[in-house]
Amino acid sequence: MVSAPNTISTPVYDEMILDYWEMHPERYPDVVFVESCYGEVMYDEEEFIMKWLNTEYNASSVTDLEYIRVYRK
């Protein structure tokens, strides 16, 4: 199941996603995919989604593939 705060083709993740998960806890992600290129993430570490992944998500594993980084609970 995919959860996103909006339905545009290039979603932007901000604090609104936390409200969404509070209303729909069953949609809290077991896996998060982040765009990357051979281990080089395409997001700045100061962006909300990266701060959240690095401080709150508590991934049990992080895997770098060719064009994505995979965070798993």
N, C-alpha and C positions, 0 to 999 in steps of 0.2 A: 504494500500500500504506500502511496506517495503522499506526503504532507507538505504543503507550501502555503505561505500567507496570501498568495494571489495566483491568478491563472494566466498571467502573461507568459510568453515564451522564454523570457529572460527574467525569472523571479529575483527579487531582491529580498534578502533575509535581514530582518532587524528584530527589535524587541517584541514586535507584534506576534512573532511565532511562539513566544512563550505563553502569551494569552491564549492562542489557538490550542496549544497542547494542554493548557489548564482546562479548557472547555472540552477537549477531546483527548483524554489521556491514552486512549487506545491507539492513537496515531503517532505517539512519541516514537521516534525512529530507532530501530534495532541496528540499522546500517545507514551511514551517511557517505555519499560520494561527493568529492570535491574535485573540480577541474584542476589538472596539473599537467606537466610535461616532463616525463622521466624524473619524477620526484620533486620537481620545482612547482609548488602550489601557485596558482594564478591569483590568489587573494593576498592582500597585505595582512600581516599578523594583527594589526589594529582594527580590522573590520570585525563587526559583530559576530559573524558566523565563525570566524577563526578563534576569537576570544572564547566563545561559548564552547567550541570543540576542545580547546586546550585547557579550559578551567572547569567546565561543568559536565561535559558529556561522559567523561571517564571511560573512554574506549578501552576494551580489553585487548584489542589488536588494531594496528594501523598498517596497511599494506599499500605500497606504491606500485602502481602498474604504469603502462606507457603514458596514458593520458588522463588517469584519475588516481586519486588517493582514496582509499576505502577505510573508513572508521567503523569498527564493529563493537557492539556492546558485549 
